[in-house]
Amino acid sequence: MSEWGPCRHGGVASQVSLLENWLKQRGYQVSVLCNHGCCKGSGHVEASSLLPLDHYFAIPSPSFIEETVRRLKPDVIHVHHVFTPLSLATGAICKRLEVPCIFTNHSLPPVGSHDKWAPISYVSPYRWILKPTIATAVSNAAADFLKRFLGWRNVKVIPNAVDCEKYRPGDGKRKNTVLYVGRLVWRKGVHVLVDASRRLSEMSRDTKIIIAGDGYMKPYLQAIAPNDERILFLGEVDEQRKIKLYQESKVFVLPSLGGESFGVVLLESFASGTPVVASRVGGIPEIVDHGVNGLLTRPGDTRGLVSAIKLLLDDEELWSRLSYNARKKAEEKYSIRNIGRMYEETYTEALEKNKVQN
């Protein structure tokens, strides 16, 4: 179950797709029910909504979900993303039908500390309706938020995954390019990178900034960007183009200001052997080891961002070491093979736990 299906852009969608394909290769029968991004001709089930609204506001039909669950007769239901109408409806149905349910949290509050958000949960239906067999989160930061916001005591941390066969270093020479991939929204801090581009351009005339993605801030970012060819807005790109961008770029930047539970793009960059410069917020420091496979900066610190990027562009020895370590960590810790097995063990654990409870 996922608000975002495998054929939609985004971190959650990429994880649903990876896990679906890996489980099928392992011989499991897998069905995906989603609100948006269901792949045509794939057998995915598109959730029926009570009202013709988009995204978070699309209230799913509980009767349709229950009919689908009864028809498919799943041994286990895995719900990706806790805080959506689809997850709320699914949680109630899992409890009523006594189907073991794993809930995976992919998010953090957009602003503010966990403690400030905790009181809100007492008037939220999520605290009272969701009773997962097992709760997981993609990072310690995301797990801590569940514990504080919903009062869940036991949350298992299972990181996001990456396909290390698909995302890998290229054979060609890297260009003097700084890359950003993701949504163009305020909390991602892309405006900080655009501001940094002015100073980078003054220091090095051949440095280019490539921004791949779309969002409500795009017109503003284009308005404040230097009026030359050194910063390029590509809009949304398909996966093959994205892979090539990682392989050709010297540095990947994630200048988030907050609300970053993990950052799947960091794993894609690691697997491509591209060192990362990222903000020290949310779950990012759990992935990026400062000075080992990337560099961490303070959120919103334009000067610090410029210094870190320039260091990687200028110091070839440092770049090579961080590139090697990034690829190594992706293979050893975040490959879909490793993460898939962790979920496989969790499904078995949920089945056994459900038998005891019922």
C-alpha positions as CSV (number, residue, x, y, z in Angstrom):
1,M,0.0,0.0,0.0
2,S,1.4,3.4,-1.0
3,E,0.0,6.8,-1.7
4,W,2.7,7.0,-4.4
5,G,3.0,4.1,-6.9
6,P,6.2,2.9,-8.6
7,C,5.6,4.9,-11.8
8,R,5.7,8.3,-10.0
9,H,8.7,10.4,-9.2
10,G,9.9,10.6,-5.6
11,G,11.7,8.7,-2.8
12,V,8.7,6.6,-1.6
13,A,7.7,5.6,-5.1
14,S,11.3,4.5,-5.8
15,Q,11.4,2.3,-2.7
16,V,8.0,0.7,-3.5
17,S,9.3,-0.1,-7.0
18,L,12.6,-1.5,-5.8
19,L,11.0,-3.7,-3.1
20,E,8.2,-4.9,-5.5
21,N,10.7,-6.1,-8.1
22,W,13.1,-7.6,-5.6
23,L,10.3,-9.6,-3.9
24,K,9.0,-10.9,-7.2
25,Q,12.6,-12.1,-8.1
26,R,12.6,-13.9,-4.8
27,G,9.4,-15.8,-5.9
28,Y,6.8,-13.9,-3.8
29,Q,3.4,-12.9,-5.2
30,V,3.2,-9.1,-4.8
31,S,0.3,-6.7,-5.4
32,V,0.6,-2.9,-5.2
33,L,-2.4,-0.7,-4.3
34,C,-1.7,3.0,-4.8
35,N,-3.4,6.3,-5.2
36,H,-1.1,7.9,-7.7
37,G,1.6,6.5,-10.0
38,C,0.2,3.0,-10.6
39,C,2.0,1.5,-13.6
40,K,-0.2,0.7,-16.6
41,G,-0.4,-2.9,-17.5
42,S,1.4,-4.0,-14.4
43,G,-1.5,-5.4,-12.4
44,H,-1.3,-2.5,-9.9
45,V,-4.5,-1.6,-8.2
46,E,-5.5,2.1,-8.2
47,A,-7.3,3.1,-5.1
48,S,-10.8,4.4,-5.6
49,S,-11.4,7.8,-4.0
50,L,-14.6,9.1,-2.4
51,L,-14.0,12.5,-3.9
52,P,-12.1,13.4,-7.2
53,L,-9.3,15.2,-5.4
54,D,-5.6,14.9,-5.9
55,H,-2.8,13.6,-3.7
56,Y,-3.1,14.0,0.1
57,F,-6.7,15.2,-0.2
58,A,-7.8,12.1,-2.1
59,I,-9.9,10.3,0.5
60,P,-9.8,6.6,-0.4
61,S,-12.9,4.4,-0.3
62,P,-12.6,2.1,2.7
63,S,-15.0,-0.3,1.2
64,F,-12.9,-0.5,-2.0
65,I,-9.8,-1.2,0.0
66,E,-11.5,-3.8,2.1
67,E,-12.9,-5.5,-1.0
68,T,-9.4,-5.5,-2.5
69,V,-7.8,-7.0,0.6
70,R,-10.5,-9.7,0.8
71,R,-10.0,-10.5,-2.9
72,L,-6.2,-10.7,-2.8
73,K,-6.0,-12.5,0.6
74,P,-2.5,-11.2,1.5
75,D,-0.4,-12.9,4.2
76,V,1.1,-9.5,5.0
77,I,0.3,-5.9,4.2
78,H,3.2,-3.4,4.0
79,V,2.1,0.3,4.2
80,H,4.6,2.8,3.0
81,H,4.2,6.3,4.6
82,V,2.3,6.6,7.8
83,F,0.6,9.9,7.5
84,T,-1.8,9.7,4.5
85,P,-5.6,8.9,4.3
86,L,-4.7,5.6,2.5
87,S,-2.6,4.5,5.4
88,L,-5.2,5.4,7.9
89,A,-7.9,3.5,6.1
90,T,-5.6,0.5,5.6
91,G,-4.7,0.5,9.3
92,A,-8.3,0.2,10.3
93,I,-9.0,-2.6,7.8
94,C,-5.9,-4.6,8.9
95,K,-7.1,-4.5,12.4
96,R,-10.6,-5.6,11.5
97,L,-9.5,-8.4,9.2
98,E,-6.6,-9.5,11.5
99,V,-4.0,-9.2,8.7
100,P,-0.5,-8.5,9.9
101,C,0.5,-5.0,8.9
102,I,3.9,-3.3,8.7
103,F,3.9,0.4,8.6
104,T,7.1,2.3,7.3
105,N,7.6,5.9,8.1
106,H,9.3,7.9,5.4
107,S,8.8,11.4,6.8
108,L,9.7,14.1,9.4
109,P,7.8,17.3,10.3
110,P,8.5,20.0,7.7
111,V,9.6,22.4,10.4
112,G,10.2,22.5,14.1
113,S,11.3,19.9,16.6
114,H,9.6,16.5,17.4
115,D,8.5,17.7,20.8
116,K,6.6,20.7,19.4
117,W,4.6,18.4,17.2
118,A,3.9,15.7,19.8
119,P,0.8,17.4,21.5
120,I,-1.0,17.6,18.1
121,S,-1.0,13.8,17.9
122,Y,-3.6,13.5,20.7
123,V,-6.2,15.1,18.4
124,S,-5.0,13.1,15.4
125,P,-6.8,9.9,14.4
126,Y,-3.5,8.3,13.5
127,R,-2.5,7.8,17.2
128,W,-5.8,6.0,18.0
129,I,-6.4,4.0,14.8
130,L,-3.0,2.8,13.7
131,K,-1.9,-0.3,15.5
132,P,0.7,-1.9,13.3
133,T,2.0,-5.4,13.9
134,I,5.5,-4.0,13.3
135,A,6.5,-0.4,12.8
136,T,9.6,0.5,10.8
137,A,11.3,3.8,9.8
138,V,13.9,4.7,7.2
139,S,16.2,6.4,9.7
140,N,16.7,6.9,13.5
141,A,15.4,10.4,13.1
142,A,12.2,9.1,11.5
143,A,11.9,6.4,14.1
144,D,12.3,8.9,16.9
145,F,9.5,11.1,15.4
146,L,7.1,8.0,15.4
147,K,7.9,7.3,19.1
148,R,7.3,10.9,20.2
149,F,4.4,11.7,17.9
150,L,2.4,8.5,18.1
151,G,3.8,7.0,21.2
152,W,5.0,3.8,19.5
153,R,7.7,2.2,21.7
154,N,9.3,-0.3,19.3
155,V,10.3,1.0,15.9
156,K,12.7,-0.9,13.8
157,V,15.0,1.1,11.5
158,I,15.3,-0.3,8.0
159,P,17.0,2.2,5.7
160,N,16.0,3.0,2.1
161,A,17.7,1.0,-0.6
162,V,19.3,1.6,-4.0
163,D,19.9,-0.6,-7.1
164,C,23.7,-0.7,-7.2
165,E,23.6,-2.4,-10.6
166,K,21.5,0.3,-12.2
167,Y,23.2,3.2,-10.4
168,R,27.0,2.8,-10.8
169,P,30.0,5.0,-11.8
170,G,30.3,5.7,-15.5
171,D,33.3,5.2,-17.7
172,G,33.6,8.8,-19.0
173,K,35.4,11.7,-17.5
174,R,33.5,13.8,-15.0
175,K,32.5,17.3,-15.9
176,N,33.0,20.2,-13.6
177,T,29.3,20.0,-12.8
178,V,27.4,20.4,-9.5
179,L,24.1,18.5,-9.6
180,Y,20.8,18.7,-7.7
181,V,17.9,16.2,-8.2
182,G,14.6,16.6,-6.4
183,R,11.5,18.7,-5.9
184,L,11.8,22.5,-6.1
185,V,10.2,23.3,-2.8
186,W,11.4,25.6,0.0
187,R,12.4,22.9,2.5
188,K,14.8,21.4,0.0
189,G,16.9,24.6,0.1
190,V,17.5,24.8,-3.7
191,H,17.4,28.6,-3.4
192,V,20.6,28.3,-1.2
193,L,22.3,26.4,-4.0
194,V,21.2,29.0,-6.6
195,D,22.6,31.8,-4.4
196,A,25.8,29.8,-4.1
197,S,26.0,29.5,-7.8
198,R,26.9,33.2,-8.1
199,R,30.0,32.8,-6.0
200,L,31.0,29.6,-7.6
201,S,30.8,31.2,-11.0
202,E,33.0,34.0,-9.8
203,M,35.6,31.5,-8.6
204,S,35.5,29.1,-11.5
205,R,34.2,30.1,-14.9
206,D,33.8,26.5,-16.1
207,T,31.7,25.3,-13.2
208,K,28.1,24.5,-14.1
209,I,25.1,23.9,-11.8
210,I,22.4,21.5,-13.1
211,I,19.0,21.4,-11.3
212,A,16.7,18.5,-12.2
213,G,13.2,18.5,-10.8
214,D,10.1,20.5,-10.7
215,G,8.0,22.3,-8.1
216,Y,6.3,25.5,-7.1
217,M,9.5,27.4,-6.5
218,K,10.8,26.9,-10.1
219,P,9.7,30.4,-11.4
220,Y,11.3,32.1,-8.3
221,L,14.5,30.1,-8.7
222,Q,14.8,30.9,-12.4
223,A,14.2,34.6,-11.5
224,I,17.0,34.8,-9.0
225,A,19.4,32.6,-11.0
226,P,22.4,34.2,-12.8
227,N,21.4,35.1,-16.3
228,D,23.9,32.9,-18.1
229,E,24.5,29.3,-19.2
230,R,26.3,28.2,-16.0
231,I,23.0,27.2,-14.3
232,L,20.6,24.9,-16.1
233,F,17.0,23.9,-15.1
234,L,16.1,20.6,-16.7
235,G,12.7,20.0,-15.1
236,E,11.7,16.4,-14.4
237,V,14.0,13.9,-16.0
238,D,13.5,10.2,-16.6
239,E,15.5,7.6,-14.8
240,Q,18.0,6.9,-17.6
241,R,18.8,10.6,-17.9
242,K,19.1,10.9,-14.1
243,I,21.6,8.0,-14.0
244,K,23.7,9.7,-16.7
245,L,23.6,13.0,-14.8
246,Y,25.0,11.3,-11.6
247,Q,27.7,9.7,-13.6
248,E,28.8,12.9,-15.4
249,S,28.7,15.2,-12.4
250,K,31.6,15.9,-10.0
251,V,29.5,16.8,-6.9
252,F,25.9,16.2,-5.8
253,V,24.3,18.7,-3.5
254,L,21.3,18.3,-1.1
255,P,21.0,21.7,0.7
256,S,17.8,20.8,2.7
257,L,16.6,23.2,5.4
258,G,14.6,20.6,7.3
259,G,12.0,17.8,7.1
260,E,14.6,15.4,5.5
261,S,14.0,11.9,7.0
262,F,16.5,10.2,4.6
263,G,17.1,11.4,1.0
264,V,17.0,8.5,-1.5
265,V,19.0,10.8,-3.9
266,L,21.9,10.5,-1.6
267,L,22.0,6.7,-2.1
268,E,21.7,7.1,-5.9
269,S,24.6,9.5,-5.8
270,F,26.7,7.2,-3.6
271,A,26.1,4.2,-5.8
272,S,27.2,6.4,-8.8
273,G,30.5,7.2,-7.0
274,T,29.5,10.9,-6.8
275,P,30.5,12.6,-3.5
276,V,27.8,14.5,-1.7
277,V,27.6,17.9,-0.1
278,A,24.5,18.0,2.1
279,S,22.9,19.8,5.1
280,R,23.3,18.5,8.6
281,V,19.6,18.0,9.2
282,G,17.2,15.1,9.9
283,G,18.4,11.7,8.9
284,I,21.1,13.0,6.5
285,P,24.0,12.7,9.0
286,E,23.1,9.0,9.4
287,I,24.0,8.5,5.7
288,V,26.7,11.0,4.9
289,D,29.9,10.5,7.0
290,H,31.6,13.9,7.0
291,G,35.0,13.8,5.3
292,V,34.5,10.1,4.5
293,N,32.0,9.9,1.6
294,G,30.8,13.5,1.5
295,L,30.8,16.8,3.3
296,L,28.1,18.2,5.7
297,T,27.3,21.9,6.0
298,R,24.9,23.9,8.2
299,P,21.4,24.4,6.6
300,G,21.0,27.7,4.9
301,D,24.8,28.5,5.1
302,T,25.6,29.7,1.6
303,R,29.3,30.4,2.3
304,G,29.7,27.0,3.9
305,L,28.0,25.3,0.9
306,V,30.3,27.2,-1.6
307,S,33.4,26.2,0.4
308,A,32.5,22.5,0.5
309,I,31.7,22.4,-3.2
310,K,34.8,24.2,-4.2
311,L,36.9,21.9,-2.0
312,L,35.6,18.8,-3.8
313,L,36.0,20.5,-7.2
314,D,39.6,21.5,-6.5
315,D,41.0,18.6,-4.5
316,E,41.3,15.6,-6.8
317,E,42.8,13.3,-4.2
318,L,39.9,14.1,-1.7
319,W,37.3,13.7,-4.4
320,S,38.7,10.2,-5.4
321,R,38.7,9.0,-1.8
322,L,35.2,10.2,-1.1
323,S,34.0,8.8,-4.4
324,Y,35.4,5.3,-3.6
325,N,34.0,5.4,-0.1
326,A,30.5,6.5,-1.3
327,R,30.2,3.6,-3.7
328,K,31.5,1.2,-1.1
329,K,28.9,2.3,1.5
330,A,26.1,2.0,-1.1
331,E,27.1,-1.6,-1.9
332,E,27.7,-2.7,1.7
333,K,24.8,-1.1,3.5
334,Y,22.1,0.2,1.2
335,S,21.9,-2.3,-1.7
336,I,18.4,-3.6,-2.4
337,R,19.7,-7.1,-1.7
338,N,20.6,-6.2,1.9
339,I,17.5,-4.0,2.6
340,G,15.2,-6.5,0.9
341,R,16.4,-9.3,3.2
342,M,15.7,-7.1,6.2
343,Y,12.1,-6.6,5.1
344,E,11.8,-10.3,4.3
345,E,12.8,-11.1,7.9
346,T,10.3,-8.4,9.1
347,Y,7.5,-10.0,7.2
348,T,8.2,-13.4,8.7
349,E,8.4,-11.8,12.2
350,A,5.0,-10.1,11.6
351,L,3.4,-13.3,10.6
352,E,4.6,-15.1,13.7
353,K,3.6,-12.2,15.9
354,N,0.1,-12.0,14.4
355,K,-0.4,-15.8,15.1
356,V,0.4,-15.2,18.8
357,Q,-1.8,-12.1,19.0
358,N,-4.8,-13.8,17.4
